[in-house]
Amino acid sequence: MDIERNHDRCEFGLTCQKGLCLGFNARQNIKFMTKILSKILLFSPVYPDQLSREVGSILTDLDDNAITSWVLYSKLKTINSYR
């Protein structure tokens, strides 16, 4: 199996195999989702402080591509319980 270990070629630092970054599409989709769920839609001055912190944390993780879909799901589920 021909696996490249040079992460400098991939925007997300992923392992590449035969010129393809494994997991690239998932990371790219999460990156674009951040734009769709913009800060204007998610932040509101009427949110409780704890909720605002959670939303801010999620947005930071999304911006940094530092969150998995499962962790995102779990955090969104937790936020939903604040109602």
C-alpha positions as CSV (number, residue, x, y, z in Angstrom):
1,M,0.0,0.0,0.0
2,D,1.4,3.3,-1.1
3,I,0.7,5.8,1.7
4,E,2.3,9.3,1.8
5,R,3.2,10.6,5.2
6,N,3.8,14.2,4.1
7,H,0.9,16.1,5.6
8,D,2.0,19.4,4.2
9,R,0.2,18.7,1.0
10,C,-3.2,18.3,2.6
11,E,-5.1,21.3,4.0
12,F,-6.3,19.3,6.9
13,G,-3.1,17.4,7.6
14,L,-4.6,14.1,6.7
15,T,-2.8,10.9,5.5
16,C,-2.8,10.7,1.7
17,Q,-3.0,7.5,-0.3
18,K,-2.3,7.6,-4.0
19,G,-2.8,11.3,-4.1
20,L,-6.1,11.3,-2.2
21,C,-6.4,12.6,1.3
22,L,-8.4,10.1,3.3
23,G,-11.3,11.9,5.1
24,F,-10.9,15.1,3.1
25,N,-14.5,15.2,1.9
26,A,-15.9,14.9,5.5
27,R,-13.6,17.6,6.7
28,Q,-14.4,19.9,3.7
29,N,-18.2,19.4,4.4
30,I,-17.8,20.3,8.0
31,K,-15.8,23.4,7.0
32,F,-18.6,24.5,4.6
33,M,-21.2,23.7,7.2
34,T,-19.7,26.4,9.4
35,K,-20.6,29.0,6.7
36,I,-24.2,27.7,6.5
37,L,-24.7,27.8,10.2
38,S,-23.2,31.2,10.4
39,K,-22.5,33.1,13.6
40,I,-25.4,35.4,13.0
41,L,-27.9,32.5,13.1
42,L,-26.4,30.8,16.1
43,F,-25.6,33.7,18.4
44,S,-28.3,35.7,20.0
45,P,-28.2,38.1,23.0
46,V,-31.2,36.3,24.5
47,Y,-29.4,33.0,24.8
48,P,-28.3,32.0,28.4
49,D,-24.6,32.4,29.0
50,Q,-24.0,28.6,29.1
51,L,-25.6,28.2,25.8
52,S,-23.6,31.0,24.2
53,R,-20.4,29.4,25.5
54,E,-21.4,26.0,24.0
55,V,-22.3,27.6,20.7
56,G,-19.0,29.5,20.6
57,S,-17.1,26.3,21.4
58,I,-18.8,24.5,18.6
59,L,-18.1,27.3,16.1
60,T,-14.5,27.4,17.1
61,D,-14.1,23.7,16.6
62,L,-15.9,23.9,13.2
63,D,-13.7,26.8,12.1
64,D,-10.6,24.8,13.1
65,N,-11.9,21.5,11.6
66,A,-11.3,20.1,15.1
67,I,-14.6,18.2,15.7
68,T,-15.9,14.9,14.5
69,S,-19.5,14.5,13.3
70,W,-20.3,12.4,16.4
71,V,-18.9,15.0,18.8
72,L,-20.9,17.7,16.9
73,Y,-24.0,15.6,17.2
74,S,-23.5,15.1,20.9
75,K,-22.9,18.8,21.5
76,L,-26.0,19.8,19.5
77,K,-28.1,17.3,21.4
78,T,-26.8,18.8,24.7
79,I,-27.7,22.3,23.5
80,N,-31.1,21.1,22.6
81,S,-31.7,20.1,26.2
82,Y,-31.3,23.7,27.3
83,R,-34.8,24.6,26.1
